[in-house]
Amino acid sequence: MSQHHQLPLRCWAEIDLGALERNLRRIRASLPEHMRYVAVVKADAYGHGLHQVAARLMHAGADLFAVATLSEAAALRELGPGWPILLLSPLVPEEDALILSHDVAVTVSSLDEVSRFSAAAAAAKKAIKVHLKIDTGMGRSGIWHEDAKTVFDAIRESDSLDLVGIYTHYSSSDDDPEFTATQRTRFRAALYQFTDLDLSALLIHAENSAGLETIERAGPFNAVRIGLLQFGVLPHRGSLLADVKPDPVFSFYTRVGLVKILPADTAISYGKTHRLTRNSKVAVLTAGYGDGIPRALSNKGEVLIAGRRCPILGRVTMDQTIVDVTDLPNVSPGDRVTLIGRQESAEIGVAEFSDWDNTIPWETLCSVTKRVPRIYRTALGL
Ligand SMILES: *Cc1c(COP(=O)(O)O)cnc(C)c1O
């Protein structure tokens, strides 16, 4: 633990590792038995902390970890010497030589990558494990589906590349199931051109969290790649995955630093964007955008104090945020303030918090800054 964990907390996130484990098990239980579980833990496990999250997911039965960068892979490798890791993002050429020293599987989307990775593997006299990525309509990484055979053949011709998986990624599984079905059809059509291949010997994967809503139970798919849902957040409102009943994993807190009375008509915070409409009691919170309360929540977001919703007044500043507590009888410095999470019967979910900021839960979780200690809750308590 770093030193600031021993100081009183001003703004912190709590990560419920028990909930994380239950979520993985529930997602698994909702899937056909043979489906392997690829746990997506990129971006410091969506801001939750890579080491603690990956250790718990491994304990819960994850089959493979997916990360975005070599440094994330290296951090994971240190934790789990034998754990299978897949790099999802393209590498820059200077990174090629490091693939083998970190013992990761990489994503291949082009003939250029086939020759680069073959050369790196040959130089090290070892094989590199690869997943062929097919672009079925995301327009990001992957070889365009109609051209997939060229890269497939090149991988098969390389003595030093070991094809262990084939995958695609959806652009719109949270809001366009029809297009997702089109992407699945394109993927299957590409796969069935690879006639000399025993698909069951490879990992064939496409579904992200939202993809699970329309998952194909038969067919070539034998793995899923899950990020958001394992952290207890549904990919969109009205998601069918509510049936999986994921528990919230992430909560976000700060505290009251100061309580004061101000007369009606006082302007609050930078730019005087809010003017008090009545004599008011305000609380100054010990967190701001430097911690991950987006400035977009100025005059818009709410927080929970003593189980009640209190609106943010004026601009959120770097280290302090002002809220209206006029209607709360007892508020004192030191009181806990919930930014995301449950307090008594009230709750602010990641999705509601993201809506205020006009963004998505994925970005909200990645936007809680380094200044905020993550506190890991286990079944034994804090
Ligand atoms: C981030 C990511 C995922 C996980 O997506 P969720 O919607 O968080 O489940 C899966 N696959 C790829 C390629 C990704 O980049």
Ligand as a Chemical Component Dictionary entry (heavy atoms), coordinates in Angstrom:
data_LIG
# 
_chem_comp.id                   LIG 
_chem_comp.type                 NON-POLYMER 
_chem_comp.pdbx_formal_charge   0 
_chem_comp.three_letter_code    LIG 
# 
loop_
_chem_comp_atom.comp_id 
_chem_comp_atom.atom_id 
_chem_comp_atom.alt_atom_id 
_chem_comp_atom.type_symbol 
_chem_comp_atom.charge 
_chem_comp_atom.model_Cartn_x 
_chem_comp_atom.model_Cartn_y 
_chem_comp_atom.model_Cartn_z 
_chem_comp_atom.pdbx_ordinal 
LIG C1 C1 C 0 -12.780 -3.350 -24.688 1  
LIG C2 C2 C 0 -13.019 -4.496 -25.576 2  
LIG C3 C3 C 0 -13.889 -5.527 -25.192 3  
LIG C4 C4 C 0 -14.767 -5.472 -23.954 4  
LIG O1 O1 O 0 -15.922 -4.728 -24.226 5  
LIG P1 P1 P 0 -17.084 -4.526 -23.122 6  
LIG O2 O2 O 0 -18.132 -3.811 -23.873 7  
LIG O3 O3 O 0 -16.474 -3.682 -22.033 8  
LIG O4 O4 O 0 -17.484 -5.864 -22.653 9  
LIG C5 C5 C 0 -13.950 -6.645 -26.012 10 
LIG N1 N1 N 0 -13.239 -6.727 -27.145 11 
LIG C6 C6 C 0 -12.408 -5.732 -27.547 12 
LIG C7 C7 C 0 -11.645 -5.888 -28.830 13 
LIG C8 C8 C 0 -12.280 -4.587 -26.793 14 
LIG O5 O5 O 0 -11.475 -3.607 -27.210 15 
# 
loop_
_chem_comp_bond.comp_id 
_chem_comp_bond.atom_id_1 
_chem_comp_bond.atom_id_2 
_chem_comp_bond.value_order 
_chem_comp_bond.pdbx_ordinal 
LIG C1 C2 SING 1  
LIG C2 C3 SING 2  
LIG C2 C8 DOUB 3  
LIG C3 C4 SING 4  
LIG C3 C5 DOUB 5  
LIG C4 O1 SING 6  
LIG O1 P1 SING 7  
LIG P1 O2 DOUB 8  
LIG P1 O3 SING 9  
LIG P1 O4 SING 10 
LIG C5 N1 SING 11 
LIG N1 C6 DOUB 12 
LIG C6 C7 SING 13 
LIG C6 C8 SING 14 
LIG C8 O5 SING 15 
# 
